[in-house]
Amino acid sequence: MRIGFYSAMTGIPWGASEYLWSEAAQLLQRRGHTIGINFQRQWRCPAPLADLRSRGSNIFWRYGPIDQVRNKLTGELPWQKRHQQWLQKFSPDFFLISAGSHTDDVSIGSVAHQMGIPFATLVHSASTRNWIEGEALERYRQTYQHAQQCYFVSQENCDILEVHLAAALPQAQVVENPLKVSLTEPLPWPDSSQPWRLACVARLGCWQKGQDLILEVLKQPQWRDRAVEVTFWGQDHGNQRQLEDLITLYGLQSQVRFGGFSSPLDIWRHSHALLLPSRYEGMPMVTAEAMMCGRIAIVTNCGRNPEWVDEGDTGFLATPTVASLAEALERAWSCRHDWQAMGVLAAQRIRERYSPDPVTAFAEKLEG
């Protein structure tokens, strides 16, 4: 078959939303399918795309931010023609639209429906913070209602999108992302004679990941003399300057630091717990990865977190507010000497609840 993949991601060269479809594309290519990929024009080809291209995948570079600005100035609407151009050129038997966010442009779906080309959608995150409005609503509805399958990485995301569309999606299914750890047992417990080390593993974007809430809690008097250290692991996505200045403003230099980008195994070899107060999520892979490594998760009850984290047994759940996060951290701190045993239980339960091979499972859904 000729199977296409349309990544609706914009703004960054590559992201967590790209792992599932790109690894499924590799597997389908090895199984003998012809793969075509539609991706936003980049200054440099991301490594996973370069690998797919070297193995025979067809890459179609659609317009990037510069083209969009020019088209707004000229009044042109090239997106329909560009969609038609790729669909006619590659001529897929079927293709997948992968959206990192529920507001990503999925208009190619309505064009494909008019051309009689079957497709499915995959949504990686949805929130009530950004609404689909005005004339765009009908385009989004057409895409999702005409899709053969609508895949989501959490049931919560499906529910949120149905509210945005004011329409039901009976063809919806929940799928899982591949993780960046493949352990058969938890990592050894790190040294506990040093400060208790909490890892906030996420891009530095407070609008979603909520790192600012952590600083608001740590500035409270009871945390000043506690042997706890928080490391923000991740690359800057617009808010590192504010976080640095807040750390200085609150006098938290001895308790909070930045670790940059690192691999999950390197992070969890030296950290005791995950701390991630996301304001919204799809399927937070870092939660599952931390639990796989034998670490508890102190997280907000969004996305798949409530399905994985058992309050008081394998972690602690909060809402994305300062008061709720403070309460969750207090509960965690009061039983910190039990974290190692809780982490062992977390590793056991996440393996019971997570697909052993999500890429193969997803690829087979697409083949079907």
Secondary structure by P-SEA (a helix, b strand, c coil): cbbbbbbccccccccccaaaaaaaaaaaaaabbbbbbbbcccccccaaaaaaaaabbbbbbcccaaaaaaaaaacccaaaaaaaaaaaaccccbbbbbbcccccccaaaaaaaaacccbbbbbccccccccccccaaaaaaaaaaaccbbbbccaaaaaaaaaaacccccccccbbbbbccccccccccccccccbbbbbcccccccccaaaaaaaaaaccccccccbbbbbcccccccaaaaaaaaaaacccccccccccccaaaaaacccbbbbbccccccaaaaaaaaaabbbbbcccccccccccccccccccccccaaaaaaaaaaaaaaccaaaaaaaaaaaaaaacccccaaaaaaaaaac
